[in-house]
Amino acid sequence: MKELVLLIIIVALMQFILTAPDDVAVFPDAELTFGFGFLLVAAYIFGLFFSRLNLPKISGYMIAGIIFGPFVLDFFSPEIISNMTVINQLALTFIALNAGGELQIKEIAARKSRILWLIFLLITFIFSGMMTFVIIFKQFIPFVQDLSGIETVVVAELIGTISIARSPSSIIAIMQECKAHGPYSEVVLGVTVAMDFIVILIFAIVVSLGEAALSPLQSFDLMFFAGVGVQVICSALSGIMIGAGVSYYIKKVKLNLPVLLIILAFLIYNVSVFISQIITQYLDISFHLEPLLIAITAGFYIQNFTKEGPRFLNSIERSALPIYVLFFAMAGMVIDMNILKDMIVIGAVIVLVRGSMAWLSGITAGKLSGAPKAHGRLYGLGFITQAGVSIGLAQEVIRRFPEWGMTLGVLMIAVINFNQLIGPITFKYSIGKLGEIGSKKRVEG
């Protein structure tokens, strides 16, 4: 009840500030700061409501973003939303640091059979299943009906590739919220993080082949893949160096570690982008350090090759709440309700086909790897979420295939939005069903 009263008060205050005449504006120069504060408190309260319904808090954060975003109550102007995207840079890198830190070699090695089978079968079943669906039911997908045979195959490959992508940020947020620890959640996390990296490589191959197939003047570019390899190696080496530096700081300095990690997340993203721009501009080489790969490698190095892993993870968890609240609230804010409305039928069908393929993959991988039957039945529920990388791939499709890329990109963004609303709920259900909620060990530091 107290939370509801507080929510009503801050919503009323936000409405007053938005509608006040310019000459009596309370905070004329602080709209962005107040917007961050309002969204943080409002989304946090929504998270509490959802928690009481035994639903994931991050679903509450996203619903708050939808309600107060531009497609419902419209509390935030496009300029304010654009300026708020800085939190995404911080949050994604911060989450990647956490993802790397959660991956422990000993635990991965103990379950490597399950992880490898899941990765292989998820890629195989979802990619081939989505391709088959698009080709067979071409006449029921509006923008695909008039495409040529080769264009249909390229579209099917792109839908299959984007469908593979997962959302480590959602998995990690749920695990932290529920203090989850156990064989099921660790396998899901390991597979999710690994597949985010793998899907980027698959996408590069599919796009290169697709462009070559659709344009007689375009050839298959082997140098592109060599360049990707160099960028991956440089990003990983950068992560190792950063991990070593953070480990030394934890060991010797020990002060304000949560603050350091937040600053580090900002620096990893912005410095990697700056270096990439400098190399591209002055050496005329297309070179991109990948901040998420840098951060994952740094966290992985600290956890597995130093003694400071437990204190590193504990400090991240102490800093994570406001970052997660804002990140997922903003994820909800940019969900275009018009897109969801226009694509609801075909989008829902794709969601069902993708979910079915994930469930079938989990069942099969569980049997082949000797996992407990209960895990095999529930693996599919852990691989529904989509965000981050998926949206980036959909936007890249729009850029690379202008003839029909916009429609395909809009469709896939609608599918991603559906999955991101459903996925956290299904994952929380699965870890609760297996008794892994509230089992995470705590280390002070």
N, C-alpha and C positions, 0 to 999 in steps of 0.2 A: 504494500500500500504506500509506503514511504517513497519507494522508487517511482510509482505512478504520479504522486504529487510533484516530485522533483521534475519528472519529465514534462508535466503540464506547465510548470513554471518556466522551464528553460525554453520550451516551444513558444510560449506566449512572449517571452523576452525576445527571442529571435524574430518573431513576427513583428513586434513593435519596432525593432531596429530596422528591419527590411522596409517597413512602410512609413517610417518617420520622414518628414520633410528634410531636405538637405540642410536647411538653416537651423534645425534643432536636432540633427543627428547626434546620437550619444557618442559613438566612436567613429567619426568620419574617416579616419585613416587606419582603422584596425579591423577591416572587414575580414581579411584573410585569417588573422590571428583568432578573432572571435569565431569564425567559421570552423577552424580546427578544433577549438575548445568545445563548441556546441556539438559538433559531430562526434567527438570523443565521448562526451558525457551521454548523449542521446543513444549512441550505438551501444555503449556499455550497459545502459539500462535495458535496452532490448535484449542484449545477451543474457542478462539475469532472468528476464521473463522466459526466454527460451529454455534456459537451464532448468527452471522449475517445471517445465513441461517435459523434461528429460530429452530435450533436443540440443544439438550442438550450439554453443554460444556464437560461433562464427556465423551460423545461419541467421541468428538474431542481428549480428552486426550488418550482414548483407541486406536484410530486410529493412533495417533502418536507413541504409544508403539508398535503397529503392524509394522509400517513402519520402525522404527529405530531398531526394535528387531532382533532376530537371524534368522527369517524366511523370511525377505525381504532385508533390507540394511545391516543387521548384524553389527551394530555399537558397540555392546556390547558382550564381550566374556562370556562364561558360568560362569567363575569365578567371573566376575564383577556382573552379574545378581544374582548369589548366594549371594554375599556380600550385594547387594541392598535389599535383602529380609528383612533386619532389618526394613525397612520402613513399611512393611506389619504388623509387630508386633506393631509398634507405631500406624499406621493408624487404624487397626481393633479395638484396644482398645480405641483409641480416638473417633472413630465413635460410639462405644458402649456407652461411656460416654454421647455422644450427644443424642443417641437414648433413653437412660433412662431419660435424662433431657427433652426430647420432650414429654414424656408421662405424662400427667396431669390427676390426678384422677377425677377431676370434669368433664373434657371433655370426658374422657373414660366412666364415669358413665352415662353421658348424651346420649351417643351413644352405650351403652353396647349391646343393642339388635342387632344392625347392626354388631358389631364386633363379637359377639358370633355366629350369624348365618353364617357370612362369614367364620369364622374359621372352623366351623363344616362342612359346605357345600364344601369348598375348599378341605379339607382333604378327605371327602367322595367321591366327584365327581372325583377329580384328581386321587386319589389312585385307586378307583374301575375302573375308565375309562381307566387308563393306564394299569392296570392288564388285563382287558378285551381285550384291543387292542393287547397286546403281545400274549395272549393265542389264540385268534381267528386268528391272522395273523402271527402265528409262522413260517409258511413256507416261509414268505417273509423277515424274519430277519435272515441273514446268519448264525451267530453263534448259534442261538437258534434251528435251524432246527433239529440238531442231538441230542438234549438234551432229557432226559427222561421226563415223565410227571411231576414228583415232582420237578426236576431241573427247568423245565419251569415255574412252579408256583413260585419257589423261585426267579428266575430272574424277573418275572413279579412283585412280591412284592417289590423287590429292586428298580426297575425302578419307580414304583408307589411312593415309599417313597422319593427317591431323587427328583422326580418331584414336591413334595409338598414344598420343601425348597424355600425360597425367598432370597432377598438381601437388608437388611436394609441399608447397606452402600450406595447403589445407590439411594434408596428412599430419604434418608436424604440429600445426596449431591444435588439432584434435588430440594428438598424443600428449601435448603439454597440458591442455585443459583437463584431460581425464587422468593425467599422471599414468599413462599407459606404458606398460613394459611387458614383453613376453614374446614368444616365438612367432605368433601370428602378426602382431603389429610391426615387429622388426623385419620380417620378410616383406611385408607390404611396403614399408619405408624404403628398404634396399632396392626393391624392384622399381618403385616409383622414381627414385633419384636416378637410377641407372638408365631408365627408359627416357627420361627427359634429355639426356645426352645423346642416346642412340637415335631418337626421333629426329634430331637436328641433322644428323648425318644422312638418314634415310630421305629426309625432305630435300636435302641438297642434291642427292642422286636423282630423285623423282623429278624435281624441277628441271635439272639439266637435261635429262632424257626427254621430258615433255616438251621443252623449248626446241630441242633438236628435231623431235618428231613433227612438230607443228610448223617449223620454219625450214625450208630447204636450204637457207643460207646459214643456218645455225648448226654448229658441230658440237659433238660431245667433248666437253672441256676437261681433259685430265689435269691440267695445271690448276684448275679450280680446286680439285680435291687435294692436290699437293699443298696448295695454299692453306686450305682448311686444316690439314695435318700440322703444318708449322704453327698456325695460330693456336691450336689446341695444346701443343707442346709448350709454347711460350706462356700460355695462360696457366697451365699446370705448374710450371717452374716458378712463376710469379707467386702462385698460391703457396708453394712450399716455403719460399723465402719469407712471405708474410707470416705464415704459421710459425716459423722459427723465431721471428721477431716477437710475435705475441707471446709465445711460450717463455721467452727470455724475460719479457716484461712481467708476466704473471709470477715468475720465479723470483725475480730480483726486486721489482718495484712494488707490486701488490696493491697499489692504491687506485681507487676509482676505476676498477676494471669494467663495470657495466658502461660507464661513460666512454671509456676507451673503445669498447666494441661498437658502440653507436657511431662514434666518429670514424672508426675504421670502416664501417659499412658505407658511409658517405664517401670516404676517400677511395675505396676500391672501385666503386662505380665511376666516380667522376675522373679519377686519374687514369683509369683504363680507357675511358672514352677520349680523354685529352691526348694520351699517347697515340691512340689509333688515328686520331685526326691529324696529329703532327706528322706521323709516318706517311699517311695518305697524301697530305698536302705537299710535303717537301721532297719525298722520295718517289712520288707518283706510283705508290704501291697500295693496292687495296688490302689493308691489314686491320684486323679487328680483334683486340684482346676481349675475351668474354668474361665480364665481371662475375657472373654466376658460377662459372667454372673455377675462377680464381678463388672465390669465397668457399666453395665446396671443398676444394683441394686444401685450402688453409685449415678449415675445420677438421678435415679428415687427418691431416698431418698432426695437428695438435693432439687429437684424441688417440691416435695409434702409435705415434713415434716420439711422444714426450710423456712426462708424468703429470702434466698440467690439465689433461682432458677433463676430469671431473669438475675442477674449479672453473674451467672455461665454460662448460655447459651450464653450470649453476648460475654463473654471471649472466649468460644469455637469457635464461629463464626469468631472472629477476628483472630484466629490462624489457621483456618481450610484450607484456600485456598492452600498453598503449600503442605500440607499433602494430600489433595484430589487429586491434580494434579499428584503427584508422585505415589500415590496408584493406581489410575485408569490407568495411563500410564504403570505402571508395570503389571497391569492386562492384558492390551493389549499385552505387550511384551511377556508374557508367553502363549498367544493363539497360539497353534500349527496349522499352516496353513495346514500341511500335514494331520493332523487328520481331520480337517474340510473338506478337499478335499475327503478323503477316505470315510467319513461317511456322506457326504452331503445329499444323498437321504433319507436314513432311519432317519438320524438326523432331517432333515426338516419335515418329516412326524410326528415324535414324538413331535416336537415343535408345529406343527399345532394341533395335538390331545390335547396336554397339554393346549394350548391357548384356544381351544374350550371349554374344561372342566372349565377353569377359567372364561370364559365369561358366560357360563351357570350357574356356581355357583353364580356369581355376580348378574345376572338377578333374580335368584330364591331368593337369600338372600335379595335383595332389596324389592321384593314383600312381603316376609314374615315379614320383619322388619319394613315395612312402610316407607322406604327411598324414596326420590324423584326419579321419573322414570329415570331422566337423570343420577343420580348417579348409579342406578342399571345397566343401559346400559354400563356404563364406568368403573365399578369396575374391570372387567376382565383385562382392559388395565393397571391397577395399580399393577397387580400381575404376570407380565412376568419376571422381572429381576431375575437373579440367579448369585451367586458368593459365596465366602467365605465358608460357611457351606456346600453348595452343592458339591463343589470341594473336601472338606475334606471327605465327605461321599463316593464320587466316589473312592477316593484313598483308603479308608478303605475297600471297596468292593474288590479292587485289592489284598489287603493283606489277607483278610479273605477267599476268594474263589479262590485259585490259578488256578484251572482247567479252568475256563472260566471267572474269575474276571477281567483279563487284558482287554479282548475284551469288556466286559460290561462297565468297567471303562472308556475306551477310548471313547466308544459311548456316555456315559453320559457327559463326559467332552466336547465333541463336541456339544451336545445339550445345555449345560450350556453356552458355548461360543456364540452360536447363540442367546440364550435368553438375554445374557448380552449386546449384541450389539443392539438388538431390544427393550428391555424393557425400558431403559431410554427415548427413543423417544416416545413410547406409553404413558408412565406416564406423560411426559411433555405435550403431546397433551391433555390428559384428564383434567389436572388441568387448562390448558389454556381454554379449552372448557367450564369449569364450572366457570371461572372467579376468580380462587383462586391464580393467579399469582400476585405478588406484594402487597399482603395483609397482610404480616407478620408484627406484631408489633415489634418495636425496643425499647430496654431499654438500656440506657447508664449506663456504670459502668466499 
